[in-house]
Amino acid sequence: MHPNVIDDAEAIGALLARTRRICVLGIKTEAQADQPAFYVPKFLVDSGFDVVPVPVYFPEVTTILGRPVYRRVADVRPPIDMVNVFRRSKDLMPHLPDLIAAKPHSVWLQQQIRDDDFADALARAGIVVVQDRCLMVELRLRAALGRRAGPRT
């Protein structure tokens, strides 16, 4: 695996410490408030991160969490520190061109989302990748341990 695909606590902590602006690919709406693809981004907003919604569905929706919706990550004004992905592993590859064009610093695949070929392609494009981890859990863990991670620490 490429060195830009990270899995160790120290590298993940360093990534989180420099992350401020997060696009959420596959975000759900307030109508799905009980689903991780909504409540994790809401946690990020409540924690002081600048969250940019990029839903895959819900074509009629123009705002989520009070923020304007984008339909492609590449349409979001840079810089993008992280793209937090809520898509099934089998549905990742169609997003590869959009993510590479957007040039985010990192792509975070939520818990139970993993595709080594997808991660390797992003890593070869210079993008740091984390797979199969919940961003909310990682931030809460670091906060509980008193470690710096993100805007509100």
Secondary structure, 3 states (H helix, E strand, C coil): CCCCECCCHHHHHHHHHCCCEEEEECCCCHHHCCCHHHHHHHHHHHCCCEEEEECCCCCCCCEECCEECCCCHHHCCCCCCEEEECCCHHHCHHHHHHHHHHCCCEEEECCCCCCHHHHHHHHHCCCEEECCCCHHHHHHHHHHCCCCCCCCC
